[in-house]
Amino acid sequence: MNKDHYALIMAGGIGSRFWPESTPEYPKQFLDLTGTGQSLLQQTFKRIAAFIPKSNIYFLTTEQYRSILLEQLPTLAEGQLLCEPVQRNTAPCVLMGAKKIHSQNPSAKILVAPSDHLIRDEQAFQKDVTAAFEHSNADNLITFGIQPNHPAVGYGYIKSENTGSLAAVEEFTEKPDLKTAENYVSDGSYFWNAGIFVWSAVAILKAFEAFEPEMYQLFSDTSIWNTDKEASYIQSQFPLAKEISIDYAILERSSWVKVIPARFDWNDLGSWSALHSETAQDGHSNAIINAQLFAQDASGNLIKTSAGKKVLLAGLKDFIIVENDSVLMILPKTSDQDIKKLGIAAQIQWKNS
């Protein structure tokens, strides 16, 4: 393994679209949503640790999730966790992680990846990231593009030459409407933005200095990283950063961005419907996790229950059925983007009843 290769894994989100399983106290990345016996976080760490030294893998999370993360990955050292005192989206935490890594190794090249995405072809992922490491230098920022297979409106899009290898990004577009997404897919020169990046520590810090100079200055004291002063420094400085994503802060403003078309499979598991397509199904396209299902005239459903729960389903098509110790949720798959607000409304009513 190359000692100059590092990873920053983002593990601070709350996964509200996977309510009632995902909660602010125990969110999506810490759950075994796919029935493999490993959480999405554990799968991500295993996938990356196959080719990046384990000691070079850092986690960006919140103080609230520190104990859960260390419980799920007990071999981690405390110093491999960078805990945000408040949530500020992805740009400030990526900057903080890059500063920490650069202070250790100015020659570092960094993979930045979410902790809650599903990638099954781990060998293809390793090959693509390794190729990106080889291409990364002080003058480029590399993202991975996913070939779209339908006009998704929940993803960002990247326009590029689509050469099959490293190419310049011409345009970023965040979550277009359906008609625009249909045009992008038919055009053939657009990718989904996977939110997975590779860059040298030098390149990303140079980009922050150019495009977010105030944020860059917040973490200008390079002497504190990897010392006993680091935690208190983060506590005082991090809340002063503005809330902004890495896409808006850097990628959409920089001319240094390149894209590599991904050869690995990818699903951001952004909804229960997305999980349906990644789950083993019966002969009627019912995706079943943990349950023992008896189905009659029922198809296209997602059923997730506690282990061994017996479920009888009749006359139901394209529904999401999720059961845990405290909640039973049943709703059509077409409403899965409403789960966040429905969950909030339900909890308010239950609390007041």
Secondary structure, DSSP 8 states (H G I E B T S, - for coil): --TTEEEEEE-----GGGTTTSBTTB-GGGS--SSSSS-HHHHHHHHHHTTS-GGGEEEEEEGGGHHHHHHHSTT--GGGEEEESS---HHHHHHHHHHHHHHH-TT-EEEEEESS-B---HHHHHHHHHHHHHH--TT-EEEEEE--SS--SSS-EEEE---SSSEEEEEEE-S--HHHHHHHHHHS-EEEEEEEEEEEHHHHHHHHHHH-HHHHHHT--TTSTTSTTHHHHHHHHGGGS----HIIIIITT-S-EEEEE--S--B---SHHHHHTTS-B-TTS-EEES-EEEEES-BS-EEE-STT-EEEEES-BSEEEEE-SS-EEEEEGGGGGGHHHHHHHHHHHHHH-
